[in-house]
Amino acid sequence: MASSGATERQRQALSNAGTNAGEDQKRAAAVAAAELIEDGMRVGLGTGSTIAHLLPAIAARGCTGLRCAATSPATERAARELGLAVHPLDELGELDIAIDGADQIDPQGWLVKGGGGAHTREKIVAAAARRFVVIASAEKAVRELAPPVPLELLRFGVQRTLLLLSPAALRDVKDSPDGGLIADYLGPVGNARELAARLSATPGVVDHGLFAPEMVSTILIAGDGGVERRAGAKPSS
């Protein structure tokens, strides 16, 4: 009979293998997205573990004249360390392209984003771009969206806001980059468009992590067989 120690080592080995595969897929999707970057572009940079692979991939392209807008202080710091020029979004105006990850992607192209609490900025940057590209590993593609759905809430009257959103709960994390509280809607998603409308209409909600298909131009999902390209509902002008 195998010892409990051997069994635990086997579990850990399988877990590490899965983690490595996931990181390899994120890297593959990031590299595919970086190839869309051209000289002189104004580029929106998302936030999260997949973007950690994107930034060096963009830097390695060696494109000249890039001007970037970052969706979080962490992304801005990492981009600057790689030599990428980061500017305020209002200084750049309309972006040529924005690239970001996702926590969930359903077959209709709806996204859940905001695991890192930067979804309000991410949505603003995505909306500012003529082309919004989403990159993800295969595990992010789901049959249907499920909770949690990230929320950014005003601090004022937050307990009342949570009651209106019920079921919802604050996350024990630092505030958003703009001082909002991070929470999660924990109920069923059901019809994503109806839920998005409900969340947006709730007083005290700054924004939520549901991104509609019409915001997205292209989705790049990396799996064992390569990178799958899905067309979003937003025209790639």
Number of C-alpha atoms within 10 A of each C-alpha: 3 6 8 9 9 10 11 11 12 12 12 12 12 12 12 12 12 12 12 12 16 21 17 17 25 28 24 25 30 31 21 19 22 20 11 12 20 17 12 12 16 24 28 29 26 30 28 23 16 24 23 18 19 29 23 20 19 22 16 12 15 13 14 12 13 18 19 24 25 25 26 21 12 13 20 20 13 16 23 13 12 13 11 22 16 21 15 12 20 9 8 17 13 16 22 19 24 28 28 27 31 25 20 23 26 16 13 12 22 22 27 26 28 28 18 16 28 26 28 23 20 26 21 13 26 27 16 21 22 18 24 27 24 27 29 31 26 22 14 19 19 14 11 15 22 16 14 20 27 28 30 26 25 16 15 11 11 16 13 12 18 20 11 14 20 13 12 19 18 17 14 9 11 12 17 18 16 11 12 21 23 27 24 25 21 16 15 14 18 12 10 19 15 11 17 18 12 11 22 16 12 14 15 21 21 17 21 27 27 26 22 18 20 13 23 27 24 23 25 24 26 26 19 11 7 13 22 13 15 15 15 22 15 16 14 14 8
